[in-house]
Amino acid sequence: MKKYDFALSWSGNIKEFFIRSLQAACKKEQLSFFWICDDNVKEVFKKLDQGQIKISALLDTEATYNKKGDIYSRICYAIKDAGGAVINDPDRTKAAIDKSITHYELIDAGVTVPYTLVVRNWEPNSFKLADDDRKQLGVPFVIKPALGYGQLGVIRDAHGSVREIAKARNYDRGDNFLLQEKIVPVYLRGKRAWFRVFNVFDTIIPCWWDDHLNRYEHIAYEDFNRYRLFPLAKVVSKIASLTRMAWFSTEVAIDKKFGRSRFIAIDYVNDQCDMTAVSETPSGVPDPVVEYTTQSIVESASDWINNKDTKKKYTIWLKNANIEIRGLGSSPSLLKQIFPKTVPRVSRHNKLLDMFGQSKKVF
C-alpha cells in the first residue's frame, strides 16, 4: 500500500502560488505531498476504494456535496471512512455551508445577521412578499441561494418581482434561497467597512474587502485598534464554535442602520476559500496571507498525524502584529474532535465568553 501524509484536491493542473506554498510547508514538516486533480481523480478514488493507497490528511477545495455522484466528495468520504482527516470534514461542511441552516444558528448564538426570509424550494414560483416583509427587507434587497457559491444565482439589487425570484432559483431549483436585507456599510477614513475574515484553525486573519472592486488588504494593527475591530474576531470564533469548521472565511460589514455600529455577518461560511494570490490576479488574497494559511494548515495536519495536542488559544494575525485577546477562549481542536483515530468519543467545547479582555501586541 502506498501511503501519503498530505493530499490536496485541486481540479486544475497549474501550480499556483497556493500549491507551491503548500508543497514548501509539507517539505518543512517532512510530510509527503500528493496532488489530486481532474487528470487523476478517478484513478485515485479507485485505488482508495481498493485499499491500494492511504492518505492521512486531505485538504479539500473541490467537493460539491449537493451534486449527486461528485467524485471529489466521494474521495473525501473514502479518506474519512479509512480513518484519515479531511479539511473540512464532509458531514460538518454539508450543514455549515447551507445558509438556510446557519442563519438561524447564528441568530441563536447572538451574531447579528441581515434581516432575512428563507424561502423553501417547494414553495411556488408565484411567491409574493407580504407588505411587512417588504418593509423589513427594504428595496433593493439581495436574493441568494442557500448552497450557492462564486456569486452564482445571486441577485444584488432585487425589487421583489416574481421574475427576479424565479431567475435566482434557476441556478438550482432544488435549493432553498434567501431574501436578504441589503447592507450599506459605513466608511472608515475612505474605506468601506466591509471585511473578509479567515479562520485557520487557531488563527483569525482579518482583511479589508472591497466588495465592489474585489480587492483585499490585510488589516494593520493600527487600524484594528483605531476602528475597534475586535468584534470581527468574536463573530468568527462563534462561527467556528458552532460549525466546528477548521478553515473558512466569512464576510462582515459595519453599518449604522439604527444609529449605532453593527457588526453584521453577511456571507456566513465559505468553506473552500479562494486562495489565488494577489501576485497572480488583482482580486487575489495578499501573498503573505496565502503563505501563512498554508503553513498553518500543514502544521495542524502534521500535529494530527503525529498525535500532538492541537488545542491552542486563538490569536489574531494582522499585517504587522499578532494579538492575543481574552474572551475568545481556546480554539476547538477541530481535527481531534472530528477525526478520532480510535474509538469515537464525545468532545467538549470551551464556552466562548461574551466580553473581551485587554489585548496585547506581540511582535
N, C-alpha and C positions, 0 to 999 in steps of 0.2 A: 504493500500500500504506500502510495506517495502522500507525504504529509506537507502541508503548508501552514505557516504560522498566521499570516495575514493576507487576506484577499480583498480585492476591490472589484465591485461590479460597476462597470462604466462602459456604456454601449459603444462608444467611439473607439477609434484606434490611433488617435493623435495624442501624443504625450504632452499634455498641457502642464502648466506650472503646478497645479494642484497634484497631479500624479507624480511629477518629479519630486515634489516636496514629500509626498507620502513614501516614495521609494528611499529618499535620503533619510527620513526618520526611521524607517524599518532597518536600514543599514546601521544606523547609530544604535538601535536597540537590539541588533543582531537577530532580527526576525526575517524569515524568508517571505518574499513578496510574490503574489500571484494576481494577474490581471485577467478578469473575466469580462469579455466584450462580445459583441454580436458575432464575431468571427469564430468564437469557440464555445459560446454559451450552451449550445445543445449537447456538445460532447462532454462539457464539464458536468452538466446535470446527469447525463447517462453514467458517468464514472462515479459521481457521488451516490447515485441510486444503487449502483452495483458494488459499492464499497471499495472502489479502486483508488480513490483519493479521499483525504480527510483535511478539512480546513478548520483551524482553531477559532479564528475570528474573521468576520466578513464586514466590511464597510459597504453598505448598500446605497447606491444612488439611482437605481433603475426600477425597482419593483413597483408594479401598479396592481395593488391588491384587489381593486374592484373590477379588474379586467380578467374575465374567466380564462384560465389556462396560461396566464402570463408566465413565461419561462423564468424570469428573474425572481418572481415571487416564489416559484417552486424551489428555486435554488436556496432562497432564504430559509424556507421551511426544512429543506433537506439538511442544511447545516445545523439549524436549531435542533432538529429531531435527533441528530447524531451527537448532540452534546456540545456543539460549538456556540459561539457568541455572535449575534447579528446586531449590528449598529445601523438602525434601531430595530429592536425586537418586532417581528411582524405582527403579532397579536396586539401589542400595545400601540403600534403605529396605526393599525386599522381603525382603532377607536379615536386616537388623538387627532388624526387629520380630518375627521368628519366634523366640520364646523357646526353642524346641527346638534352634535353631542357636546362638544367642548364649550359652546356658547353658554349653555345652562350650568355647566360645571364651574365655569369662571365666575358667573354671577353668584353662585352659592359660595364661592371662595372669597367673595368681596372684591373681585377685579372689575374695574369699570370697563364696560364694553358699549359700543354704539347701540341705540335703540334698534331692535331687530325683530322682524317677523320671519319665522321659519315656515315655509310652505312645503308640504309633503308632496312626494312625486305622484301620488294618486289623486291629488286634487285637480279638478278640471281646468282646461285652458281658459275657461271663462271666469277664472278667479278675479275678484274685484276687491279693491281696498275699501274698507269702511272709512267713513269721514274722520273718525277719531284716529285711526291708524295713519291715515294720510297726513293728518296734522302733526302727529308724533314723529313720523319719518321726515317730514319736510320735503320740499321739492327744490332741486332734484335729489334723488337718493340713489343708492347703489344696489344692483342685483348681482349676486354671485352664487355659483353652485357650491353645495356643501363639500364636495370632494374635488373641487376644481384646483387647477394648478397652472402656473405660467400665464395667468390672465385669461385663460380660455373660458368662454361663457360669461365673462364679467361685463356688465354694463355700468359705466361710471356715472352717467347723467340721465337716469330714468325719471320719467314723469308719471308712470303708473298706468300706461296703456296695456291692454291685453297683448298687443303685438310685441311690446318690449319684453314682457314676461315670457311669452312663448319663444322668443328669439333666444333668451338666456337658457331656457330649458332644452333647446335643440342641441346644446353641447352634449348633454347626456340625459335623455328623458327618464332614465331610471333613478336619477339623483334627486335629492331634495335641494331646495335652493333658498337663499336668504335675501330678504329685502332689508336693507340696512341704511340707517341714517348716514348721510354724507358728512364726514368730519372736516371742518375747516380749521386748520391749526393756526396758532399764533405765530408771530415772527420773533425770533430772538436775535437781535442785532443783525437783521437782514437775512437770517436763515429760517426756513420753515421748520417749525418744531415737530419734525417727523423723523422717526428713528427706526432703524432695523437693528435688533439686538440679538446676538448669537449666544446660545448656551452650549458650551462644550465641556461636558462632564462637570468639573468643579469650578469652571471659569465662565464669567459673563463678559461679553465683549460688545459694548455699545458703539454704534456708528450713527452719525448723521446720515439720513437717507432722503434725498430729494426725490419724492415720488413723481414729480413732473418730468425731471430731466434724467431720472435713473442714475444718480450719482451718489457714491459713498464718500464719507470722510470719517476716519477713526476719531472718536471724541478725545480731546486732550483733557488732562486733569483740571486745568484752569476753568474750562467751560463746564466740566462736570460739577465743579464746586459752585461756580458763579451762578449757574442756572438751576442749582439744586435738583440735579437729575437722579438722585438716589432712588426715587420710586421706580425708575426703569429696571433696576436690579430686583426690586421687590416683586414687580409684575412677572418677570421672567422666572425667578425662583419659585413662585407659586405655580406657574405653568409646569415647571419641571417636577414639582412635588405631586401635582395632580396626575400628570401623564406618565411620569417616570421615564421620560424620553431623555436620552443621553446627549443627543446632538440635534439641535433645531434652531430655527430663528423665528422671531415674531416681529411685527410692526407695532410701534407705539407712537401715538401723537399726543400733543398737548393742545387743548383748546380752552376757551373761557366762555362756553355757551351760557352758563348760569352765573356769570360774574366771578367765578373762581377757577383756578387752574385745575384741569382734569387730565390725568394720565390715562389714556384710553388704549386698550389693546385692540388693534384693528384686524390683523390677519393672524389668527390665533397660533397655529403651529404649522410651520413649513419644515417638513422632516428631511427633505432631500435638498439641502441648501445649494444654491448655485454658487460655486466657488471659483468661477472664472475670474482670473486676476485682472486688476486694472492695467497691468502692463500688457495685457492681451486685448482688452477692449475698454473704452472709456466708461462703460457702465459696470465694470468689474469691481470686485472686492479688493481693498488695499492689499498689496502683496504681503506685508508683514502679518496681516490678519489671517491670510490664507496659510502662511507658513506656520504661524502659532497654532492654528487649528489642526493642521496635520500632525504636528508634533504632539499635541495634547491627545488626539485620537489614538495615535500609535502607542504613546506611553501608557495610556489607560488599557489598551489591548494587551500590551506587554505585562502590565501588572496582573491582569486577569489570567493570562496564560501561565504566569509564574506564581499564581496563587498569593499575590501580595494584597494587603489591605488597601483598597482604593477610596475609602471613606475619608473625605477631606473637607475642610471649611471652604465656603465659597470665597472666591476673590473676584474682583472686577479688574479686567485688564484694559488700561487706557493707552492712549498713544505714547505717553511719556511716564507712566507710573502704574503700579499695582496698588489697589485699595482693598483693605480688609474691613468689612463692616459688620458690626454686631447686629443681630436681629434676623439675618438670613439663615442662621443655623448652619449645619453641615450639609453639603450636597449629598443626595442619596447615592449609595453605591449601586448605581443602576445595573451594571453588568452582573454584579454579585446577586442582586435581587431577582433579575430576570432570567439569568442563565446559571442556575446552580449546577455544579459539576457532579454532585452526588444526588442524594435524595432531596426532592423539592421541599422547601420549608417556607413557613410564613415569615416574611421580613417586616421590619419595623421602620417607620419613617420618623425622623425628628420633626416635631411640630414647629412650623415656622412662627416666629414671634412677630407681633404686629408693629413693634416700634423699633426704629433704628437707634443704634448707639452712635458713638463718635467714630469718625473714620480717621484712618491714619495713612499717610503717604509713604509708600515703600519703594525706593528706587533700586 
